[in-house]
Amino acid sequence: VPLRSYLRFRAMQYDDRVQELIAAVPGTAGWRLAALPETFSDAELGWLLRSFDRNTASGLRDYAMIRCLADLGLRAAEVVQIQLDDINWREGTLRIQRTKSRREYVFPLPEPTGRAIADYIRSARKVTKTSRAVFVRHYAPVDVPLATGCVHRAVHAAYVRCGWTDRSGTHLLRHSVARRLLDS
């Protein structure tokens, strides 16, 4: 845009013959019509979080994973890679080490998310011999950390319980976190 403006200025002010040059300068992309990603309203998010049966081991685990997605905006791959040592209970922080950008981040751990993780660890997490992953399988072999597919299935099952057959994916929760941050 600045180059086109300068060439127009030259054409008007100094009567330079730069029309061909102006035509050769590409225009800027117009993203005005690009749609913003879909997000959950606060009411829908509350409905989703209440859809979990927290009286079962898998319900506690799935609820804690969804809290990580919905409260922190983590990706599914980041959730399954959380280790017990990544949570600093005294400071109320969560360290995410292996991110898509290959950086390490330390997030403040919201109280509802920390409570959900603590409830799962105390009441439902299987005792493992070698795995330090927070989220582990509930059937043999329990030392194997979860794969991202388990997170995706938990989110999909929650959508179905809420009657949302037209929604899919974990990024909808990530986009909802971004919307809430922008609104605040």
N, C-alpha and C positions, 0 to 999 in steps of 0.2 A: 504493500500500500504506500509506504513512503516514497518509493522510487517512481510509481505512477504519478503521485502528487507532484513530485519535483519536475517530472517531464511536462506535465500539464502547465505548471507554473512557467517553465521555460517557453512553452509554446505561446502562452498568453502574454507574458511580460516582454520577451525578447524576440517574439515572432520566429522562434526556431522551428525548423521543420522536423518534428520528432513524432509525428503521428504514427509512423511505422513502428517506432520503438515502443510507444505506449501500447500498441496492439500486441507487441511481442512479450510484454511483461505479464506473467500469469496472474490471475486474480486470486484472492484469498478464498479459502473454503468457507462456505456458509453453513454453520451447524445449527441455525435457528430452528429448523424443523426436526432435528434429531430428537428422538424420544428419550426421556429420562427412564432409567430402569425402574421396574415395578418394586414397590416396597410394601411392608406391612404397616398398618396403622398400629397405634399403641393398643387399641382394643383387640385387634386381630392377634397381635403378639401375645397378649395376655391369654387369649383363648387357646393359642397354640401351646403355651407353657402349661396351662391347666389340663391339657389333654393326656398327660403322662400319668400312668399308674405307678406311683412311687412306693407301692407296697411290694414290688418285685425287684429282684436284683437287676434285671435288664432294664426295667423302668427307671430305677435310680441312675444307672449308668447312662442311659439315653438322655434323661433329663439333664444330667450334668454336662454331657457333650453339647446339647442344644443350648444350654446357658452360655457355654464358651462361644458358640457361634453367634448367639443373639445379643449377648452383652458386650463381647470384646471384638466381634467382627472377624474372628479367626477363620481361616480356611480349614476344610476337613482334614487335609494333610497335616496342618499344624496342630489340630486337636489330638490326633492319634499319636503324635510324637511328644506330647507333654510327658515329662518324667516326674517322678515323685520329688526329686531334688530341685526341680524347676520352680516349685512353689515355696515361697518364703512366707510362712504363716505369721511370723512376728511383724514383718514390714507390710504384709498384705499385698505382695506383688507376685506376678507370674512371669517367668522368663520363657520366651519363645526363641529357640536356638536355630532351628532349621527352617527358615522361611523361604518363600519363593525368591526373594531378592538376596538370599544368602547372608542376611544380616541377623544380628541378635537384638531382640527387643525385650524390654522389661515393661510390662503393663501393670497398672494398679489393678488389683483384683477386687472387683465389686463384691460387696457383702453377699448378695444372693447367689452369685456364681461360686464364691468360696464356700458358702454353706452347702450348696448342691454337691460340689466336689468332695467336701469333708463327709457329708452323709453317705455318699457312694463309697468312699474309701473305708469308712468305719463299718458300714452295714452290709455292703454287697461285694466289694472287690475281693476276688479270690487271692489266697496266699500263694505267692509264686516263689520259686527258688532263685531264679536269675533275673527275671524281668523287673525293671524299675519303671516301666510305663504305667501311667496312671490308669489308663483304660485298657483292660485286658479281656481276653475271652472268658466266657463263663462255662465253657466245656473244654475237655482235653483237646489239645495241650494248652493249658492256661498260661504258660510262660511266654506265649506268643502274643505280641501286641496286636491290637486291632488293625485292620486295614481300613482304608478310607471308605470302602464299600459299606461297611457297617454304619458309619456316620450317615452316609447317603440314604441307606435303608431306614434308619431311625427317623430321619427328617421326612422322608416320603411317607412312612407309616403315620407320622403325626399329621401331615397334611390330609391324608385319607380320613383319619379320625375326626378331623375338623370339617370334612366334607369338601375339601378344596381339591377337586380332581383336575383343575386347570392350572395348578401351580406345581412347580418341580424345582429341585436343586437347592443346594445350600447357599448359593450366592445371594439368594433373595434375602436371607438373614443378614448377610454382610452389607448389602445395599441399604437395608433398614437401619443398621447402625450408622452408616454414613449419613442418611437422611436425618436421624435424630441428632447427630453431631452438628450438622449444618443448621438445624432448627434452633439449637441451643446457642 
